[in-house]
Amino acid sequence: MTDGPIYGFDTLQIHAGARPDPATGARQTPIYQTAAYVFRDAEHAAALFGLQEVGYIYSRLTNPTIAVLQERIATLEGGVGAVCCSSGHAAQIMALFPLMRPGRNVVASTRLYGGTITQFSQTIRRFGWDAKFVDFDDVDSVTSAIDKNTRAVFCESIANPGGYITDLDTISKISDAAGVPLVVDNTSATPYLCRPIEHGATLVVHSTTKYLTGNGTVTGGCVVDCGKFDWSANDKFPSLSEPEPAYHGLRFHETFGPQAYTFHGIAIGLRDLGMTMNPQAAHYTLMGIETLSLRMQRHVENAQTVATWLEKDDRVDYVTYAGLQSSPYFKRVKNICPKGAGGIFTFAVKGGYDACVKLVNALEIFSHVANLGDARSLIIHSASTTHRQLSVEQQEAAGAGPGVVRVSIGIEDANDLIADLDQGLSKAVR
Ligand SMILES: *Cc1c(COP(=O)(O)O)cnc(C)c1O
């Protein structure tokens, strides 16, 4: 699409970044299944390698199919640029990489996807990076956790596994005051339900594996930059503000302005870490994004119906869905995700760990898988799977204690989902 009128979300989810293929006129974005691109001549090649000209060199760095997806996600999030990666976890490393050095830390919410807690509390330490986990509902503890070595604040908009909603406006005021970027994982909300940049986020990360693709076919990730952070305000972000030795002394911020972070993500991040998305995956995700708003409307509608039914059932202790009046997060929905509280939540089954395991085994429509954001309804007992590597204390803090199951409500008939849960609960709780 060309610069012109500001289009609505439903138009942009189909058109942003795409144009008829210049070679063939193909209306759908082709899968450019190629590793490399022929240079016009030696000068062209040199200009591309020197970053004096933007173009295609090699698919570890850039690929036309992936470029369409990057522009589409950046547009839907209201950012200036995006870099796609091989998975959501790759996107998280790619997001932190330009900000961190050995000895630096990220201040992260305790309520995160289980894999992220493990990645941050164990694996990133091998890079010499550190993570400090705090309760993001406790504003003072977030403020006091930020120290002179903090280079990022990290949370989820609608947080796993309970569907808790983070008060992004308050958190972004704290990170702003500290001069540190706020990184928001917007996987569970998607830009249809929540646009973190409008609430002060600097960077938005996604596991495109989930709702953006929407059909459980491919893994992928994305990092979106708002383009507004001043990387040169002080000496905290030398990768972006100081001469880059791996690029003949180029200063990314001075040279690329608002695109500095995105260019760094491609020219250094993808070039040297190689966590690249492949064009087939980008194709599946582009297909999925075309119907994102329609699917999210149904996910939200079904989640609301199922959560309301569960809450009234006496085999269930409590339900964490933020769309329920009983949720402490109910009031945040209107401001943070006005189109609905998403499609994931947890509920506690009377009978604890054993009843949860029986329920998961008894369900027929719900699939027992470690995934979310599929068109299909999914269930998992976090404590014995995704959050298994965590201590019981960490599990409880993350909202994934032994007595709860997490559901990702799909877009099937809500009545069928309720009937399935009903028969499952009758086998689990006697
Ligand atoms: C799945 C998920 C991730 C990790 O993404 P992968 O694509 O599985 O690597 C990160 N954050 C959230 C919220 C997720 O749901």
The ligand as an SDF file (V2000), in Angstrom:
LIG
                    3D

 15 15  0  0  0  0  0  0  0  0999 V2000
    4.9440  -19.1850   23.1940 C   0  0  0  0  0  0  0  0  0  0  0  0
    5.3430  -17.9420   23.8580 C   0  0  0  0  0  0  0  0  0  0  0  0
    6.6620  -17.5000   23.8360 C   0  0  0  0  0  0  0  0  0  0  0  0
    7.7640  -18.2890   23.1480 C   0  0  0  0  0  0  0  0  0  0  0  0
    7.5140  -18.3270   21.7810 O   0  0  0  0  0  0  0  0  0  0  0  0
    8.0260  -19.5540   20.8430 P   0  0  0  0  0  0  0  0  0  0  0  0
    7.5040  -19.1670   19.5060 O   0  0  0  0  0  0  0  0  0  0  0  0
    7.4100  -20.7910   21.3880 O   0  0  0  0  0  0  0  0  0  0  0  0
    9.5040  -19.5550   20.9420 O   0  0  0  0  0  0  0  0  0  0  0  0
    6.9630  -16.3130   24.4570 C   0  0  0  0  0  0  0  0  0  0  0  0
    6.0190  -15.5960   25.0910 N   0  0  0  0  0  0  0  0  0  0  0  0
    4.7330  -15.9840   25.1420 C   0  0  0  0  0  0  0  0  0  0  0  0
    3.7380  -15.1400   25.8440 C   0  0  0  0  0  0  0  0  0  0  0  0
    4.3530  -17.1740   24.5260 C   0  0  0  0  0  0  0  0  0  0  0  0
    3.0730  -17.5640   24.5900 O   0  0  0  0  0  0  0  0  0  0  0  0
  1  2  1  0
  2  3  1  0
  2 14  2  0
  3  4  1  0
  3 10  2  0
  4  5  1  0
  5  6  1  0
  6  7  2  0
  6  8  1  0
  6  9  1  0
 10 11  1  0
 11 12  2  0
 12 13  1  0
 12 14  1  0
 14 15  1  0
M  END
$$$$
